[in-house]
Amino acid sequence: MKLPFKILKMLAETALDFVFPRYCLLCGKINPKGEYEHLCPECEVSLRILKGARCTLCSEPIGPESMPNIHGCPKCIDRKFQFDKSFCLCAFDGAAREMVHELKYRTGAHIVRDMAKVAKKFPELADYIRNAVLVPIPLHAAKALKRRYNQSDLIASMLVKTFPESNAKIRKILRRTRKTATQTTLDRESRADNVKDAFALAKAKSAETLPKNTNIVLVDDVMTSGATLSECAKILKKSGFKSVSAFAFARRL
């Protein structure tokens, strides 16, 4: 008798969990049973998904879903972002912070599957990246060699796979021109100075041949002050691209 696909899938997943057990990122529970592969239901509550009204410029939450979005809020009114708008999925704390750290510092590329489950909660994201060229924020070559991958590349690929109807494409049209200190411990002004002139257009035909009216969406793991995304947007705007938006999995609030 031929077993149904769902049963076969369940048996395969059970076997994998036995051979390669999963762990909750926060409490370490083995093979958590819940919505996410690497978050148990108890720790999942610390995943703060930004589903309410927000500032469409800086992605700051401003109220419940019943409120309309605004473009420009008290927290960013004095900022001069070079990108036109932004979209972030989670607050950078609790489970979301652990997901980013797993991807960024612990070579945990598997966590992208859970990030995709978060992204699916935002059907409007499909329109945000529709027919867009996704541009991952580049790493310096030394850091990329140490980490073995660029986490922004993986997040961009996740978006393309999660929303295939959007017809988004990935193009690595930026490069990092110098190694910068980590932004983690810097204040807002220092962050901007740290990444100033740290990026340039990649020396590739894809950067030269893209139409200037292309919808560009920069992709990063975390948006804090917006300095890195803004610096990259500045390079693209100076190169003639008219529409440059930003996306990050998490937003430091």
Summary of the structure (lengths in Angstrom):
residues: 253
radius of gyration: 19.0
end to end distance: 54.6
largest distance: 67.6
contacts: 773
relative contact order: 0.15
helix: 37%
strand: 19%
